[in-house]
């Protein structure tokens, strides 16, 4: 799993990001770090970071061995049973 680093309040990185002006909106706001960036740097804008994140995910998850492994898990009887049981648990509650 890839994500963009997010400066959480109370951390040293937050202090640095705040001081250096890395926070896009000037303050922290919750976001999905697996999809979007709230920071921007001198050489990388938030959009650049999001594009790099997308490229990393595509490069990793579209590798033939990863696709084959996930297909195996999807169609393996034990995995299929576990997926159905989880689905049933979510729906029938």
Secondary structure, 3 states (H helix, E strand, C coil): CCCCCCCCCCCHHHHHHHHHCCECCCCCCCCCCCCCCCECCCCCCHHHHHHHHHHHHHHHHCCHHHHHHHHHHHHCHHHHHHHHHHHHHHHHC
